[in-house]
Amino acid sequence: MTENEEYEIPARVIERPSWSTKETSEGAQEMILREDTAAKELGREAGAVLRLPEGPVLDLSQIDVDRPDDETMIINMGPQHPSTHGVLRLMLELDGEVILRTKTVIGYLHTGMEKTAEELTFVQGATNVTRMDYLSPMFNELVFALSTEALLGVEMPARATWIRMLMCELNRVSSHLMWMATNGMDLGSTSMMIFGFREREMILSFFEKTTGLRMNNNYIRPGGVAADLPDGWQDDIKVICETVLERTYEYDDLLTGQPIFRTRTEGVGGMTAEEALALGVTGPLLRSTGVPWDLRRAQPYLAYDELDFDVIVGTYGDNFDRYAIRLAEIRESIRMIRQIADMMPSGDFRVQDPKVTPPPRGRIDSSMEALIHHFKIFTEGFKVPEGEVYVPIESPRGELGCYMVSDGSAKPYRMHIRGPCFVNLQCLPLLLRGGLISDAVSCISSVDPVMGEVDR
């Protein structure tokens, strides 16, 4: 290069990255610009329309249909955000800090458990479903077992029924303790995170002592439970009940009267009973609106009709009501656990039907017939008569249902789970609309979603 020549920088074409093209469209889930969105769809996104009659007439003034797009901004929240309680992604349209529209995008954790169930025997099925709602695995196992037993037409021994209630109520307490911990952390209370995990650890230790595992227990199985309660279980239950009940009043002192906590929850994420019912919401979310719907009382299963307990309801359907209900439900579950421990019957912990129940472990070493019986049960399974059934139960998050179809073989022909988290997520656009983005975290937490159950 000579002295008079100018150095010429070679041109480089800057291409747009692939994520900015239409190749990554979310399809029907994508939140498109307001000007390109039909009024009917805009109403649904805004949560203004819950159940559309034939030929609906929308009040467009209530859904900001005329708001110019250049005044709003569409952003992503999640799926990696720590406060979305898993791989939940929210697409938010913001006007400043105010949320106008919300779309939930799910499917990042999809595992196909319902399809997997069709390739597993009824004996193996509990190991599959227990991993859906991994914070309350006992309920997944229970609803699967009850559906299978309804098709089999077998009658549970009384002790098996009461052991199931005991384990499920303990699991309800541990699930609500986890929610108290994570909800406290979401709102800035690191102390509540420590306290919630501390008390939950006591229950998980009892689960490990009884089932051999802390989570995903495979304990409640078609025909009963895997093993009887361990020696000294009454003493363990007494310590758990006394400790957790006493510490719920510490939670009251820490959160209930705390001015910042109340400001962040009272009047935030409100929902009416009519809106909750229209969306199919169940559990603490529905009861927070004043609807006393609890399947343990409304459609009793197991032996809940023999227990004395109250259905806790709220008034305003806001985040504070949902917090107060879960805290009160911990105390009610402890009340039920104490009754169950006092009324626990003796007898068999599983059905004594050789077609369903494997032989006792001790006989396998001394009897060839028992060994063959055990081998056939766990390799071939047992055949279930043809039919279909739907069984609902009350999980910590609402109505958990199992729809089961049998074609007479050892495997379910079809299985579908009615997951409360999946249905309850529908209310998020309603809860978030008109609120601040800083309140989005507390609203998501109040729904208590478990994405393993949503995507299952």
Stockholm file with secondary structure:
# STOCKHOLM 1.0

chainA/1-456         MTENEEYEIPARVIERPSWSTKETSEGAQEMILREDTAAKELGREAGAVLRLPEGPVLDLSQIDVDRPDDETMIINMGPQHPSTHGVLRLMLELDGEVILRTKTVIGYLHTGMEKTAEELTFVQGATNVTRMDYLSPMFNELVFALSTEALLGVEMPARATWIRMLMCELNRVSSHLMWMATNGMDLGSTSMMIFGFREREMILSFFEKTTGLRMNNNYIRPGGVAADLPDGWQDDIKVICETVLERTYEYDDLLTGQPIFRTRTEGVGGMTAEEALALGVTGPLLRSTGVPWDLRRAQPYLAYDELDFDVIVGTYGDNFDRYAIRLAEIRESIRMIRQIADMMPSGDFRVQDPKVTPPPRGRIDSSMEALIHHFKIFTEGFKVPEGEVYVPIESPRGELGCYMVSDGSAKPYRMHIRGPCFVNLQCLPLLLRGGLISDAVSCISSVDPVMGEVDR
#=GR chainA/1-456 SS CCSSSCCCCCCCCCCCCGGGSGGGCCGGGCCCCGGGSCHHHHHHHHTCCSSCCSSCCCCGGGTTTTCCGGGCEEEEECSSCGGGSSSCEEEEEEETTEEEEEEEECCTTCCCHHHHHTTSCTTTHHHHHTTSSTTSHHHHHHHHHHHHHHHHTCCCCHHHHHHHHHHHHHHHHHHHHHHHHHHHHHTTCHHHHHHHHHHHHHHHHHHHHHHSCSSSCCCEETTEESSCCCTTHHHHHHHHHHHHHHHHHHHIIIIITCHHHHHHHTTSSCCCHHHHHHHTCCTHHHHTTTCCCCHHHHSCCTTGGGSCCCCCCCSSCSHHHHHHHHHHHHHHHHHHHHHHHHHCCCSCSBCCCTTTSCCCHHHHTTCHHHHHHHHHHHHTCCCCCSEEEEEEEEETTEEEEEEEEECSSSSEEEEEEECHHHHHGGGHHHHHTTSBGGGHHHHHHHHCCCHHHHHC
#=GC SS_cons         CCSSSCCCCCCCCCCCCGGGSGGGCCGGGCCCCGGGSCHHHHHHHHTCCSSCCSSCCCCGGGTTTTCCGGGCEEEEECSSCGGGSSSCEEEEEEETTEEEEEEEECCTTCCCHHHHHTTSCTTTHHHHHTTSSTTSHHHHHHHHHHHHHHHHTCCCCHHHHHHHHHHHHHHHHHHHHHHHHHHHHHTTCHHHHHHHHHHHHHHHHHHHHHHSCSSSCCCEETTEESSCCCTTHHHHHHHHHHHHHHHHHHHIIIIITCHHHHHHHTTSSCCCHHHHHHHTCCTHHHHTTTCCCCHHHHSCCTTGGGSCCCCCCCSSCSHHHHHHHHHHHHHHHHHHHHHHHHHCCCSCSBCCCTTTSCCCHHHHTTCHHHHHHHHHHHHTCCCCCSEEEEEEEEETTEEEEEEEEECSSSSEEEEEEECHHHHHGGGHHHHHTTSBGGGHHHHHHHHCCCHHHHHC
//
